[in-house]
Amino acid sequence: MSENLHEECGVLGIYSNTRQNVAALSYYGLFALQHRGQESCGIVVNDDGIFQSYKDTGLVNDVFTHERLTQFGEGEAAIGHVRYGTTGTTDRSNAQPLVVNHVKGHMALCHNGNLTNSFELRRELELKGSIFHTTSDSEVITYVITNERLTAPSIEKAVEQAMSRLEGAYSLVIMSPSKMLAVRDPHGFRPLCYGVREDGTYVIASESCALDTISAKFVRDIEPGEILVFTPDGPRSIRTHCEEKEPRLCIFEYIYFARPDSVIDKVPVIEARKRAGEILAQSAPVRADAVIGVPDSGIDAAIGYSHGSGIPYAIGLIKNRYIGRTFIAPGQSFREDLVRIKLNPVREALEGKSIVLVDDSIVRGTTSQRIVSILRNAGAREIHMRISSPPFLNPCYYGTDIDSKDHLIACHHSVEEMAEIIGVDSLAFLPLDRLTEITDPKQTYCMSCFTGEYPTSIPEHGEKRQFEQPISANPKLQNKKY
């Protein structure tokens, strides 16, 4: 687990009744979802039932050059994926979409989320002879679906039956030679929506910002438990698993993961973040000269804090726009310089000032320490830190890269101790009992990383690299004979 949280993944689907440059549409859509995953990406194009795919590690713009996109040609449909892996190593084999060729045809699949019973399902499948080529839980999903497809009359029926065996978080886009499916788990942990372009082309995406990028008009969110089937006759909804379970969208989508211009389950992300800042101003007021936000996800909450407190908002940190949310240092000795590479202070806004510093979260605390050091060196007289989420106290099993309590600073220190470690004059978090006020208090959300109350059973094997473990490290397998 790194100091900065990672998003998990972003999925995209394009479905058209006419042949067109669906690869280019996918490229621009994935570009809009790049914030959700920066490890690898891929596109599969369907041209009259023939699948052509390409995927690799790296950013969308690096993997899909003009020459590479041109090689796809035209097609009627495509699916795409950007990945940050919460299970499985970072290499090309774990990049998505996954393409499966089975006795009843082809299937391509993209997955956002994390299964909680992937270990058990994989062992069950392996004992029946399945051979896995990746170490991600997404391949488990493809095997479960293809097994059901052997006897099911259609791909959508196979998915409907497979959902009874899958536990945890999964927003899926699935493509067969003639259909496309959008699938959301019964809890609706991860977002998924669809829209339509003027020419009748349907677009499925993790976030509505991707629809905007390729001129698709937002239609609606996929409901928790719903399967939406796209055919030449238009979309058709299968709601067998709807209302099976209480909806539990991850509330951290609003705090950090999603792009601020997205709307998720009818709630504008930017308004949720501003509201978090306003609540912080009410619950943790302080006298100061200026409010500044940590770019990028802390800025909207900082604006909300300024509005709620009446303290002027100022730009105190400038982000290097050529560095994304992940950055690879050229060597261990350079790690201390990473924050300085990403952020630079605006001395005129800081020198001699008492400031409120707003950020979305604290994981280990080391990045916060370095940011505070930068602000102190730029002349800030007092620094009062405000966090637009409650403290992280528990692992996440649904797609967020929080897999251990060991390095969560809030698990080992009081708020006062954290303030001293980070080097701020005061520290306050968004109150847990007011968290749902940032969105819709009538809705239910997954907040297990803050509360420890999980909507599903907790897996015995929740490690990010669980499928890379040697047998000697896995007590369940030590006595097995192969």
C-alpha positions as CSV (number, residue, x, y, z in Angstrom):
1,M,0.0,0.0,0.0
2,S,1.5,3.3,-1.0
3,E,1.1,6.7,0.7
4,N,-1.4,7.9,-1.9
5,L,-4.6,5.9,-2.4
6,H,-5.2,4.4,-5.9
7,E,-8.4,4.2,-7.8
8,E,-8.8,0.5,-8.8
9,C,-10.0,0.7,-12.5
10,G,-12.1,2.3,-15.1
11,V,-14.3,0.5,-17.7
12,L,-15.7,1.6,-21.0
13,G,-18.0,0.2,-23.7
14,I,-19.0,1.4,-27.2
15,Y,-21.9,-0.3,-29.0
16,S,-23.1,0.9,-32.5
17,N,-25.4,-0.5,-35.2
18,T,-23.0,0.8,-37.9
19,R,-19.3,0.3,-38.5
20,Q,-17.2,3.2,-37.4
21,N,-14.0,4.2,-35.7
22,V,-14.9,2.7,-32.3
23,A,-11.2,2.4,-31.3
24,A,-10.9,6.2,-31.5
25,L,-14.0,6.7,-29.4
26,S,-12.6,4.2,-26.8
27,Y,-9.3,6.0,-26.8
28,Y,-10.9,9.4,-25.9
29,G,-13.2,7.7,-23.4
30,L,-10.3,6.0,-21.6
31,F,-8.4,9.2,-21.6
32,A,-11.3,10.7,-19.5
33,L,-11.0,7.8,-17.1
34,Q,-7.2,7.8,-16.8
35,H,-7.4,9.0,-13.2
36,R,-9.0,5.7,-12.2
37,G,-6.0,3.6,-13.3
38,Q,-2.5,4.4,-14.6
39,E,-0.8,1.0,-14.5
40,S,-2.1,-0.4,-17.8
41,C,-4.8,-0.1,-20.4
42,G,-6.4,-2.0,-23.3
43,I,-9.0,-1.9,-26.1
44,V,-10.8,-4.8,-27.8
45,V,-12.6,-4.0,-31.1
46,N,-15.5,-6.1,-32.5
47,D,-15.7,-6.1,-36.3
48,D,-18.5,-8.4,-37.4
49,G,-17.7,-10.9,-34.7
50,I,-14.0,-10.8,-35.1
51,F,-12.2,-9.5,-32.0
52,Q,-9.0,-7.5,-32.3
53,S,-7.3,-6.5,-29.1
54,Y,-4.2,-4.7,-27.8
55,K,-3.2,-3.9,-24.2
56,D,0.0,-3.0,-22.4
57,T,1.4,-1.4,-19.3
58,G,1.4,2.4,-19.3
59,L,-0.8,5.4,-19.8
60,V,-3.4,5.6,-22.6
61,N,-1.5,8.1,-24.6
62,D,1.7,6.0,-24.4
63,V,0.1,2.6,-25.2
64,F,-2.2,3.8,-28.0
65,T,-0.1,5.7,-30.5
66,H,-1.7,6.9,-33.7
67,E,-0.2,4.0,-35.6
68,R,-1.6,1.5,-33.1
69,L,-5.1,2.9,-33.2
70,T,-5.1,3.0,-37.0
71,Q,-4.3,-0.8,-37.0
72,F,-7.7,-1.5,-35.4
73,G,-9.7,-0.3,-38.4
74,E,-13.5,0.1,-38.0
75,G,-16.0,-2.0,-36.0
76,E,-19.4,-2.1,-34.5
77,A,-18.4,-2.3,-30.9
78,A,-15.4,-2.0,-28.5
79,I,-14.6,-2.2,-24.8
80,G,-11.7,-0.6,-23.0
81,H,-10.1,-0.5,-19.6
82,V,-7.6,1.4,-17.5
83,R,-6.2,-0.5,-14.6
84,Y,-4.8,0.0,-11.1
85,G,-4.6,-3.5,-9.8
86,T,-6.0,-4.3,-6.3
87,T,-5.2,-8.0,-6.9
88,G,-2.5,-9.3,-9.1
89,T,0.9,-7.9,-10.1
90,T,1.5,-4.9,-12.4
91,D,2.4,-6.5,-15.7
92,R,1.0,-6.9,-19.2
93,S,-0.6,-10.3,-18.5
94,N,-2.9,-8.7,-15.9
95,A,-3.9,-5.8,-18.2
96,Q,-7.5,-5.8,-19.5
97,P,-9.8,-6.3,-21.3
98,L,-9.6,-10.1,-21.0
99,V,-10.5,-12.1,-24.1
100,V,-11.8,-15.6,-23.9
101,N,-12.4,-18.0,-26.7
102,H,-14.7,-20.9,-25.7
103,V,-16.8,-23.5,-27.3
104,K,-19.7,-21.1,-27.8
105,G,-17.8,-18.2,-29.1
106,H,-15.8,-15.2,-28.0
107,M,-16.2,-13.0,-24.9
108,A,-14.2,-9.9,-23.8
109,L,-14.6,-8.5,-20.3
110,C,-13.5,-5.5,-18.3
111,H,-13.8,-5.3,-14.5
112,N,-13.8,-2.6,-11.9
113,G,-13.9,-3.7,-8.3
114,N,-12.7,-6.6,-6.2
115,L,-14.2,-10.0,-5.5
116,T,-14.3,-11.1,-1.9
117,N,-14.5,-14.8,-2.7
118,S,-12.0,-14.9,-5.6
119,F,-9.6,-17.2,-3.7
120,E,-12.3,-19.8,-3.1
121,L,-13.7,-19.6,-6.6
122,R,-10.2,-19.9,-8.2
123,R,-9.3,-22.9,-6.2
124,E,-12.6,-24.6,-7.0
125,L,-12.0,-23.9,-10.7
126,E,-8.4,-25.0,-10.7
127,L,-9.4,-28.4,-9.1
128,K,-11.8,-28.8,-12.0
129,G,-9.0,-28.3,-14.5
130,S,-9.1,-24.6,-15.2
131,I,-5.7,-23.1,-16.1
132,F,-5.2,-19.4,-15.2
133,H,-3.0,-17.1,-17.2
134,T,-3.2,-14.0,-14.9
135,T,-3.1,-13.4,-11.2
136,S,-6.1,-11.1,-11.0
137,D,-9.6,-11.8,-9.8
138,S,-11.0,-10.6,-13.1
139,E,-10.0,-13.8,-14.8
140,V,-12.0,-15.7,-12.1
141,I,-15.1,-13.8,-13.3
142,T,-14.5,-14.8,-16.9
143,Y,-14.2,-18.5,-16.0
144,V,-17.3,-18.4,-13.8
145,I,-19.3,-16.8,-16.7
146,T,-17.9,-19.2,-19.4
147,N,-18.7,-22.2,-17.2
148,E,-22.3,-21.0,-17.0
149,R,-22.4,-20.3,-20.7
150,L,-21.8,-23.9,-21.5
151,T,-25.4,-24.7,-20.5
152,A,-27.1,-21.2,-20.6
153,P,-29.1,-20.3,-23.7
154,S,-27.5,-16.8,-24.0
155,I,-24.6,-14.7,-22.6
156,E,-26.9,-12.6,-20.5
157,K,-28.4,-15.7,-18.9
158,A,-24.9,-17.0,-18.2
159,V,-24.0,-13.7,-16.5
160,E,-27.3,-13.7,-14.6
161,Q,-26.5,-17.2,-13.2
162,A,-22.9,-16.3,-12.5
163,M,-23.8,-13.4,-10.4
164,S,-25.2,-15.8,-7.8
165,R,-21.7,-17.1,-7.3
166,L,-19.8,-13.8,-7.3
167,E,-19.4,-11.9,-4.1
168,G,-18.0,-8.4,-3.6
169,A,-17.6,-5.5,-5.9
170,Y,-17.8,-5.8,-9.7
171,S,-18.9,-3.3,-12.4
172,L,-18.4,-5.1,-15.7
173,V,-18.6,-4.4,-19.4
174,I,-18.8,-7.6,-21.4
175,M,-18.8,-8.0,-25.2
176,S,-19.9,-11.0,-27.2
177,P,-19.9,-11.2,-31.0
178,S,-23.4,-9.6,-31.2
179,K,-24.1,-8.1,-27.8
180,M,-22.7,-5.9,-25.1
181,L,-23.6,-6.1,-21.4
182,A,-23.2,-3.6,-18.5
183,V,-23.3,-5.3,-15.1
184,R,-23.2,-3.9,-11.6
185,D,-23.0,-6.0,-8.5
186,P,-26.1,-6.1,-6.2
187,H,-24.5,-3.7,-3.7
188,G,-23.4,-1.3,-6.4
189,F,-20.0,-0.8,-4.8
190,R,-18.5,0.8,-7.9
191,P,-20.2,3.3,-10.3
192,L,-21.4,2.5,-13.8
193,C,-23.5,4.5,-16.2
194,Y,-24.5,4.8,-19.8
195,G,-25.4,7.3,-22.4
196,V,-26.1,7.7,-26.1
197,R,-24.6,9.8,-28.9
198,E,-26.6,11.6,-31.6
199,D,-26.0,8.8,-34.1
200,G,-27.5,6.2,-31.7
201,T,-24.1,4.8,-30.5
202,Y,-24.4,3.7,-26.9
203,V,-21.6,4.4,-24.4
204,I,-21.0,2.6,-21.1
205,A,-18.5,4.1,-18.6
206,S,-17.4,4.0,-15.0
207,E,-18.1,7.8,-14.8
208,S,-20.2,10.3,-16.7
209,C,-17.2,12.5,-17.5
210,A,-16.2,9.8,-20.1
211,L,-19.6,10.2,-21.8
212,D,-19.1,14.0,-22.0
213,T,-15.7,13.6,-23.6
214,I,-17.1,11.6,-26.5
215,S,-20.4,13.7,-26.9
216,A,-22.7,11.0,-25.4
217,K,-25.8,12.3,-23.6
218,F,-26.1,10.8,-20.1
219,V,-29.1,8.5,-19.8
220,R,-28.8,6.9,-16.4
221,D,-26.8,4.9,-13.9
222,I,-26.8,1.1,-14.1
223,E,-28.8,0.0,-11.0
224,P,-27.2,-2.2,-8.4
225,G,-27.7,-5.8,-9.4
226,E,-28.8,-4.9,-12.9
227,I,-27.7,-6.4,-16.2
228,L,-28.2,-4.1,-19.2
229,V,-28.1,-5.9,-22.5
230,F,-27.3,-3.9,-25.7
231,T,-28.4,-5.4,-29.0
232,P,-29.4,-4.0,-32.4
233,D,-32.9,-3.5,-31.0
234,G,-31.6,-1.2,-28.2
235,P,-30.9,-1.8,-24.5
236,R,-32.9,-4.3,-22.4
237,S,-32.8,-4.5,-18.6
238,I,-32.5,-7.7,-16.6
239,R,-33.3,-7.0,-12.9
240,T,-33.2,-10.5,-11.3
241,H,-30.6,-9.5,-8.8
242,C,-31.8,-5.9,-8.2
243,E,-33.0,-5.1,-4.7
244,E,-31.4,-8.4,-3.4
245,K,-29.1,-6.4,-1.2
246,E,-28.9,-2.9,0.2
247,P,-27.1,-0.5,-2.1
248,R,-23.6,0.4,-0.8
249,L,-21.8,2.6,-3.3
250,C,-18.3,3.4,-2.0
251,I,-18.6,6.9,-0.5
252,F,-14.9,7.5,-1.2
253,E,-15.8,7.8,-4.9
254,Y,-17.2,11.2,-3.9
255,I,-14.3,12.2,-1.7
256,Y,-11.4,11.2,-3.9
257,F,-11.7,8.6,-6.7
258,A,-14.1,10.2,-9.2
259,R,-13.4,13.2,-11.3
260,P,-15.1,16.3,-10.0
261,D,-17.1,16.8,-13.2
262,S,-18.8,13.4,-12.9
263,V,-22.2,12.7,-11.5
264,I,-22.6,9.4,-9.7
265,D,-26.0,8.0,-8.7
266,K,-27.5,11.5,-9.3
267,V,-25.1,13.3,-7.0
268,P,-22.6,15.7,-8.6
269,V,-19.1,14.9,-7.3
270,I,-17.9,18.5,-7.1
271,E,-20.9,19.4,-4.9
272,A,-20.2,16.5,-2.5
273,R,-16.6,17.7,-2.1
274,K,-17.7,21.3,-1.5
275,R,-20.2,20.2,1.0
276,A,-17.5,18.2,2.9
277,G,-15.5,21.4,3.2
278,E,-18.5,23.3,4.5
279,I,-19.1,20.6,7.1
280,L,-15.5,20.8,8.2
281,A,-15.8,24.6,8.6
282,Q,-18.7,24.0,10.9
283,S,-17.3,21.1,12.9
284,A,-13.6,22.3,13.1
285,P,-13.5,26.1,12.8
286,V,-10.3,28.1,13.2
287,R,-9.1,31.7,12.8
288,A,-6.8,31.9,9.7
289,D,-5.8,34.2,6.9
290,A,-6.4,31.9,4.0
291,V,-7.7,28.4,3.0
292,I,-5.7,26.4,0.5
293,G,-6.3,22.9,-1.0
294,V,-3.9,20.2,-1.8
295,P,-4.2,19.6,-5.6
296,D,-6.2,18.2,-7.0
297,S,-8.9,16.4,-4.9
298,G,-8.5,18.7,-1.9
299,I,-9.2,21.9,-3.9
300,D,-13.0,21.6,-4.0
301,A,-13.3,20.8,-0.3
302,A,-11.0,23.8,0.4
303,I,-13.4,26.0,-1.6
304,G,-16.3,24.6,0.5
305,Y,-14.4,25.3,3.7
306,S,-13.7,28.9,2.5
307,H,-17.4,29.4,1.7
308,G,-18.5,27.9,5.1
309,S,-16.0,29.8,7.2
310,G,-15.7,33.1,5.3
311,I,-11.9,32.8,5.2
312,P,-10.6,33.7,1.7
313,Y,-9.6,30.9,-0.6
314,A,-6.1,31.2,-2.0
315,I,-3.9,29.1,-4.4
316,G,-1.0,28.1,-2.2
317,L,0.3,25.0,-4.0
318,I,0.9,24.5,-7.7
319,K,0.8,21.0,-9.2
320,N,3.1,19.9,-11.9
321,R,0.5,19.0,-14.6
322,Y,2.9,16.6,-16.3
323,I,2.8,14.2,-13.4
324,G,-0.2,12.1,-12.7
325,R,-1.4,10.5,-9.5
326,T,1.3,7.9,-9.7
327,F,5.0,8.6,-10.3
328,I,8.0,6.3,-10.6
329,A,11.1,7.6,-8.9
330,P,14.4,6.8,-10.7
331,G,15.9,5.5,-7.5
332,Q,15.3,5.1,-3.7
333,S,17.5,8.1,-3.0
334,F,15.1,10.3,-4.9
335,R,11.9,9.4,-2.9
336,E,12.2,12.4,-0.6
337,D,12.0,14.7,-3.6
338,L,8.8,13.3,-5.0
339,V,6.4,15.8,-3.3
340,R,8.6,18.7,-4.4
341,I,8.5,17.4,-7.9
342,K,4.7,17.3,-7.8
343,L,4.0,20.4,-5.8
344,N,5.5,23.9,-5.5
345,P,4.4,26.6,-3.0
346,V,3.2,30.0,-3.9
347,R,5.3,32.0,-1.4
348,E,3.2,35.2,-1.8
349,A,0.1,33.4,-0.6
350,L,1.8,31.8,2.4
351,E,4.5,34.0,3.9
352,G,3.6,35.2,7.3
353,K,0.1,33.8,7.0
354,S,-2.0,31.5,9.2
355,I,-3.5,29.0,6.7
356,V,-6.1,26.2,6.7
357,L,-4.7,23.3,4.6
358,V,-7.4,21.0,3.2
359,D,-6.7,17.5,1.9
360,D,-9.0,14.5,1.1
361,S,-7.3,11.9,3.4
362,I,-4.2,10.8,5.4
363,V,-2.9,7.3,4.8
364,R,0.6,6.9,6.3
365,G,1.1,10.6,7.0
366,T,4.5,10.9,5.2
367,T,3.2,12.9,2.2
368,S,1.3,15.2,4.6
369,Q,4.6,15.7,6.5
370,R,6.4,16.7,3.4
371,I,3.7,19.1,2.2
372,V,3.7,20.8,5.6
373,S,7.4,21.1,5.4
374,I,7.2,22.8,2.0
375,L,4.6,25.3,3.4
376,R,6.7,26.0,6.5
377,N,9.8,26.7,4.3
378,A,7.7,29.0,2.2
379,G,6.9,31.1,5.3
380,A,3.6,29.9,6.6
381,R,3.2,31.0,10.2
382,E,0.5,28.6,11.3
383,I,-0.9,25.5,9.5
384,H,-4.3,24.1,10.5
385,M,-4.9,20.9,8.6
386,R,-8.5,19.8,7.7
387,I,-9.3,16.4,6.1
388,S,-12.5,16.0,4.1
389,S,-12.9,12.3,5.2
390,P,-12.9,10.5,8.5
391,P,-9.7,8.7,9.6
392,F,-8.9,5.4,7.8
393,L,-9.0,2.6,10.3
394,N,-9.8,-0.6,8.4
395,P,-8.8,-2.4,5.2
396,C,-11.0,-2.3,2.1
397,Y,-11.9,-5.5,0.2
398,Y,-13.9,-3.8,-2.6
399,G,-11.3,-2.3,-4.8
400,T,-9.6,0.5,-2.9
401,D,-5.8,0.0,-2.2
402,I,-6.1,-0.2,1.6
403,D,-5.1,-3.8,2.4
404,S,-3.6,-3.5,5.9
405,K,-3.9,-1.6,9.2
406,D,-0.2,-1.9,9.7
407,H,0.7,1.4,7.9
408,L,-2.5,3.4,8.6
409,I,-1.3,6.2,10.9
410,A,-4.8,6.7,12.4
411,C,-4.7,3.1,13.7
412,H,-1.7,3.8,15.9
413,H,-2.0,7.5,16.9
414,S,-4.5,9.9,18.3
415,V,-5.5,13.0,16.3
416,E,-3.3,15.1,18.6
417,E,-0.3,12.7,18.0
418,M,-0.9,12.7,14.3
419,A,-0.9,16.5,14.3
420,E,2.5,16.5,16.1
421,I,3.9,13.9,13.7
422,I,2.8,15.7,10.6
423,G,3.9,19.1,12.0
424,V,0.7,21.1,12.0
425,D,-0.7,23.4,14.6
426,S,-4.1,21.6,14.6
427,L,-5.7,18.7,12.8
428,A,-9.3,17.7,12.3
429,F,-11.2,15.1,10.2
430,L,-14.7,15.1,8.8
431,P,-17.0,13.7,11.5
432,L,-18.1,10.2,10.8
433,D,-21.7,10.9,11.9
434,R,-21.9,13.7,9.2
435,L,-20.3,11.8,6.4
436,T,-23.4,11.0,4.5
437,E,-24.4,14.6,4.5
438,I,-22.0,15.3,1.7
439,T,-24.2,13.2,-0.7
440,D,-27.7,12.1,0.1
441,P,-28.4,11.2,3.7
442,K,-31.3,9.0,2.6
443,Q,-29.0,6.7,0.7
444,T,-26.8,3.9,2.2
445,Y,-23.1,3.8,1.4
446,C,-20.1,1.5,2.0
447,M,-18.0,3.2,4.7
448,S,-16.2,0.1,6.0
449,C,-12.7,1.7,5.7
450,F,-13.9,4.2,8.3
451,T,-16.3,2.1,10.4
452,G,-15.1,-1.6,10.1
453,E,-18.7,-2.6,9.3
454,Y,-18.5,-4.6,6.1
455,P,-21.6,-5.3,3.8
456,T,-20.2,-8.8,2.9
457,S,-18.3,-11.5,4.6
458,I,-14.6,-10.7,5.0
459,P,-12.3,-12.9,2.9
460,E,-9.7,-15.0,4.6
461,H,-7.3,-14.2,1.8
462,G,-7.5,-10.5,1.2
463,E,-3.9,-9.8,0.3
464,K,-3.3,-7.8,-2.9
465,R,-0.8,-10.5,-4.2
466,Q,-2.7,-13.5,-2.9
467,F,-2.3,-15.5,-6.1
468,E,1.5,-14.8,-6.3
469,Q,2.1,-16.4,-2.9
470,P,4.2,-19.6,-2.9
471,I,2.5,-22.7,-1.4
472,S,4.9,-22.5,1.6
473,A,3.4,-19.1,2.5
474,N,-0.2,-20.3,2.3
475,P,-1.4,-22.5,5.2
476,K,-4.4,-23.7,3.2
477,L,-2.2,-25.2,0.5
478,Q,0.7,-26.6,2.5
479,N,-0.8,-30.0,2.9
480,K,-2.2,-30.3,-0.7
481,K,-0.7,-32.8,-3.1
482,Y,-0.5,-31.9,-6.7
